[in-house]
Structures are given as structure tokens and as C-alpha cells.
């Protein structure tokens, strides 16, 4: 439905000649119009978008009035189409009055002044324009309502899972019938699930801050080697548990010192590497550093030998609380926020995060880029003053 259709006037009178005469009047007033040969065509065109209807009441018979009512009843709740009804004094008005609850019907005498008619038509089309504004707001509200419902359904699931574990194993600990070793196991499970809850709420707060424009960047001098070492140290234990090799490959010429918001870049890498480890059961995860210093873009690739992602499911990767494939990835758990946050942070750092390639059963590769402005001494070494 186009904006042009939303401003056009549909015309149906007792004769083609009369309809074409009114079409010329609307054209003179600066409006497009469409002459309908019967009520069936009028109803069809209403479905394509309409600003107003000009209708002669002579075309309304019991069957045509009923067809028009059915057509108008299919309009959305915000829509009440302006209908200019040209009436004949001698005709009973019951049929035209039957439309009053479904349309904004304004009755005109058979004779009217064209100048006053022009002002009248403009006011009706302005009214219709406001209705479409309301319609757009209504559509946005529906999207918000669906998103809100989906959010609460997803968050309740993600909260309930660790919370049930915490409550269940807490009861076992409180009974004091378990051995010391069993109690240690229960407390470990409780702690792990409490950390999962804490991480979930931290991620939600981070996402809320970023979407409200509340993120602040604090670029500082840092060493790439230290950054990568910290990431490997943080994720190495998790990788070792699964027998995975976690390694780093440097193919860049940035040297070892860059200026960037280190905690944010580290946070991105932790999200992406953790995601790679989660979906990899054997093989390796590699962090590859690329990029040329003169381009001021540091590029990193995180490649794994995991389960991969099919093309039809890849569009869900960066959607909050969305599982890539409910049948295969749901056992891995997670709220689906990590990659969403990682991409938003990457864009805040002047870059992006995207899926470079993926093969179902053959691994994936994510490409991360961030803007790294060169220092004055680096520019001087390149002969830039």
C-alpha cells in the first residue's frame, strides 16, 4: 500500500460520464482519482489504500450496500474512510445510513459549489492523513507489544532454569543428609547457576544502556599481546575441559600498542570466543589478528571447528533471546545475548561483527573489526605530518 494510494479518491456514481466528470474536478483540486465501474471494484480498490470515496447514493441497492458494508468491515480498527455521499432528496436514506458506523459519511446535495467543495475535500483528506498516522503508530505499538511479550517469555525461561537449580540444590544442602562431598557438589552447582543469573542480568543491563545511548568509551594505550593473553587465560580452562585447543595467530602489522577502550574490546572477544567454545565439541578455536596499521582498522577472526550454522538460520545470530536452531542448539542453553552485545559494542567502537562463513558440521568464522586511530609517532614514522 503506497502513500499515493492513501491519498487517492475512489469514485462510483450512476454513470461513467458522471464519474469522469467528478474525476476532472478532483484532478483540478490536485488529487488523483480512480473511477470504479461497480461496488465490487470499489471494495477491491479500498483494499489497496484510499484517501476518500465519492459515492452517489443511487448506486446503493440492498445487495450493493451489503457488499460495501462487508468491504468496509475489513478495514483496520483505526480506519474510518471518509465517504462523500451525493444524495437525492427523493430517495430514502436507510441504505446510506447503514454505512455510518463503518465510515465517516458526509452527505452532499446534488448541487454544490466547486470552490467550497475544494476546501471540504482537503479537510477530509487531511482527516484521512491523520488516520494513517494513527495506523502507523498502532502498528508500532503492536510490534512493541509482541516484542515485550516475547522478551518476558524468553527472560522467564532463562531465569527459571538456573533458579530452579538453585532452589532444588539449596533444599538438598539444608536437609544435611548428604555427604560432605555431595554438599560440595551441590554448592558448586548453586554457585554456577547463580553466576549464570548474574551474567544474564548484567547482559540485559548492558543491552539496555547501549540501546538508550548510555554507553561511554574510554580509549587508552594498551598492548595487543596483553589483551589476547587475558582472553586466552579467561577462556582457556573452559576450552581445556572440552579438550579444545585455544590459540592466537598474529598476521597484522599494528605492532603491540594500540589506543582503544580495552575493557570493551576484551568484552567483545570474550563473548565471541565463549560462543565458539560452547558450540565446539572437538578440534580448536583460533583467534586470528589481521589488519594494516595505515587503514586504522584492526580486524580479528574467531574461527572454530564446531557445529556450524545453516544459511537459513544465520539471520537469528544477532537477535536477542533467539536460538539459532531450536532442535539442535537448545541443549547448549544461553539467552542469545552475547553476540547481540558483541555486535553493538563493535559498532560503538567504529567497527562491526559479522558471520564471515559457516558450514553445518564444519565450523564457523566470525569477523570482528574495530577502529584504531594511529598515534602521532606512528604517523610520523610513515612520513605523515
N, C-alpha and C positions, 0 to 999 in steps of 0.2 A: 504494500500500500504506500503510494508516494505522496509527498506533500502537495503536489499538483492535483492529484485526485481528491485530496481532502478539501480543496477549495473550489471544486467544480460544482455546477448546478445541473441537476438532472431534471429534464422537462418531459412531462406527459400531459397532453391535452386531448381534446376530442378529435383533432385532425392534425395531419402532418404540416399543413400550411400554417396553422395557428402556432404549432410548436416551433417551427422555423422562425416565425415572426418574433416569438419571445427569445429565441436563441440570439437573434440580432440585437435585441435590447440588452441582454446580458453581456454580449461582446462589446457593445458600446460603453457599458459600465466598467469594462476591464476584466470581466470574468469569463472563464471557459465554461462551456455547457455541453451537454450530451442529450440529444433527442432520443427518447425511448418510444418504441412502437407500441408497447403494451406493458401491463403491470408486471408480467413475468420478467421482461427485460429490465424494468425499473428495479425490481428486487435484486436481480443479478448484479446490476451496477452499484447498488447500495453496498453490496458486499465488498466491492473494490475500493471503497472510500468515497465519501461525498461531503460537500460543504453544505448544500441545501437542496431541497426538492421544490420544483414548481409544478403544481398539480391542479388540473381542472376537475371540479367535483363531478362533472358529467361522466367521467370515465369510471366512477365508483359504482359498481353494481354489487349485490351481496357477495358473489363469488370473488370478484376482484378485490373488494375491500378486505375480505378474509385472507386472501393471498398476501396482500400488503401488510396486514397485521402480523402474519406469520413471519414475514421477512423482517419487519421492524423488531419483533420479539427476539431475534437472534443478535441484535446489537449488544455490545458490552454494557455493563451497568452504568458507566459514566456517560454513555452516548444517548442523547435525545435530539434527533435530527430536526433542524428547522424545516418545516413544511409550509410553503406558501400555497394556500388553498384558494383558488379562484372560484367563488361561489355564485350560484344563480339564485335570486330571491325566491323564485317559484319552486325551487326544489327542496324537498325535505332534507334536513341536515343530520339525520340519525347516523348515516353511514360514515360521514366525515368526523362526527363527534366520537365515533368508536375508536379513532386513532389518537385521541387526545392524551391518553395515558402512556403511549409509546413514543410520541413525537411532540416536538414543540410546534403545534399547529397554529398558524396565523391566517385568518380568513380575510380575503380581499374581495372587494366588489368587482364586478365585471369591468368597470371603467375606473382607471386610476391615473394620476398624473405621473409622467415618467420621471420628472425631477425629484419629487418626493419619494417615488419608488426606489430611486438610486440610493438615497440616504437610508431607506428602510432595509434594502438588501445588504448594504455594507454593515449595518448594525447586526443583522442576522449572521453574516459570515464571520464577524468579529466574535459573536457569541459561540459559533461553532469552533473557531480557533481556540477559544478558552477551554472548550470541552476536550479538544485534543491535547491541550496542555495537561489537563486533569488526567486524561488517559495515560499519558507518558509517566506522570507521577504515580498513577495507580500501578502501572507495570513495574516501576522501580520498587514500589512498596511490596509487591508480590515477590519480586526477586529477593528483597531483604527478608521477608517472612520465611521463604524457603531456605535461604542461607542460614538464618537464625535457627530454624528447626533442625537443619542438617548439622549445624555446629553443636547444638545441645545433645543431639542423638550421638554424635561421634565422641564428644568430650565425656559424656556419661559412660560410654563403653570403655574409653581409655582410662577413666578414673576408677571405674568399678573393678576392673581386672586386678590391678595391684592392691586396691583397697580390700578386696575380698581375701587376698593372700595375707595381708597384714592382720586383718581381724581373725582369720582362721588360725594362723600360726601363733598369734598372741594368746588365744584361748588355750592352745596346747601348752604353751610356756607356763601360763598361770595355773594350770592343773598340777604342775610339779610332779607328774608321774613319769615324765620322760627322763632318760639318762642324761648325764652332762653332755655327752657327745651329741645326742639328739637335740638338746636345748640349743647348743651352739649352731647346729644346722638350721633350726627354726629361726634363731635370731639373725643369722646370715640372710635367710630368705626375707625376713621382715625388713632388714636394712636395705637389701637390694630393691625391694618394691617401694620402700619409702623414698629412695633416691630416684627411682623412676617417676614417682609422683612429683617430686620436687623439680626434676628436669622438665617434666611436662608443663608445669605451671610457669617455670622460668621461660620456656619457649613461647608460651601463649603471651606472656607479658612482653617479651621481646618483639613478637609479631605485632602486638597492639601498638607498641611505641613506634615501630617502623611505619606502620600504616597511617599513624597520626602525625608523621613527620617529626617524631621526637628523638630520632637517633642523632647523636653528636659524634663527630670523628675527631680523633686526636693523633695526627700523624707525628711520629718520632723516628729518629735514626735507629735502625735495628739490623741485625745480621741474619741473612737468609739461612745460613747454616744453623744458627741457634733456633730459629723458627721451625725448621724441618726436624731438627733433633728433638725439640719439645713434642712435636706432633707424634713422631715415631715412639718416643718414650711413653706418651699418654696412651697410645693405641696398641703398643707392642704386646702387652700382656694379653689383651683380648685376641689379637691375631695368633699368638702362640698357643692359646687354649684350643684353637681350631686347627693348629698345625699349618698356619699360613705364613708365608714369607712376606714381610712388610719392608720395602726398600725404597731408596731415593736415587734418582738419576738426574744429574745436573747437565743440561745441554744449553745453558744460557750464557750470556756474557755480561751479566749485571755486576760481576764481582761479588762481594759478600755483604755489602752495606746498601740498604735502601731506606727510603723515608716513606713510612706508611703507618696506618693505625694497626699496630701489631696484634693487639687482642682480637680485633675484628677479623683480620686475615686468618689468624690462628683458629678462630671460631668456625670460619667457613671450612677450612681444611679438616677440622675435627668432625664436622657434620658429614662431609662427603666421604672421608676415609671410614668413618664409623658405618656409614651406609654400605660402602663397598665390602667391608668385613662381614657385616650382617648377612649379606646375600651371597657370600662366597664360602663354600664348604671345603674346597681343596684348591691348592695352587698358590696364588700370590696376589698381592695388592702392591702396585707401584705408584709412587708419586714422581712424576717427571716434570722437571723445571725447564721451561723454554723461554724464548723471548729475546729480543735485541734491545740493548740499552738505549740506542738512539730513538727507538719507537716509543719509549716511555710506557710500554705495556708489558707487564710481567705475566707470562702465561704458564699455567700448570695443568697437567693432565693427571687424572687419577684413574688408573686402569686396573681392572680386576679380571679374574677368571671365574666369575660367579655364574648365577643362573641366567643372566641376561634379561632383556626386556623386548617383548614383541612390539612391532611398529604401531599396532592398533591400540596398545596400552601406554605407549610412551607419553601421550599427551597428559596423563594423570600425574606424571612425576612431580610437577611443581604446583600441584593443587593441594591446599591444606586439608588434612584429615582424609586424604584419598589414598586407598591402597591400589597399587598398580594392577594387581590381578587377585581378586578375592579368593580364587580357587588355589593359587599357588603361593602367594606371598602372605596371606593372612597368618599362617603359623609363625611367621617371623615377628609378628607384633609391630608395635610402634604407631604413633599418631599421625605419621606422614607430615610432620612439621619441619624436619631437619633440612631437606632440600629446599623447601619454600623459604626458610630463613636464610639459608646459604645464598640463594639467588638474590634475595632482597639486599643482603649485605654486600654481595659482589657488585651490584648496581650502584649501591651507595658509595662504593669505593671506585666508581668510574669504570667498571667493567661489566662482566656478565658471567653466568654459569649456565652451561647447556650440555645436553647429551650429545657427544660427538659421534659415537656409534655404539651399537649394541647388537649382539647375536644371541637369540634364545639358546641357552645351554652353553654358550661360548664366551660369556663375559661382556663387560661394558667399559666405556671410557667416557669420563666427564671432563669437559674442558672449562677451566676457570681462567678468567682474565681480570686483572686489576690495573688501575693507572698508577704508575710510579714515576713522579716527576724527577728529573735529574737534578743533582746538586750543582752549585756554581762551579766547584772544582772539576766535576765531570764534564760540564760544558766547556770549560777552559781547555781540558785535555783533548777535546775534539776540535779545538780551534774556533769555538763559538764564543763571541764576546757580547 
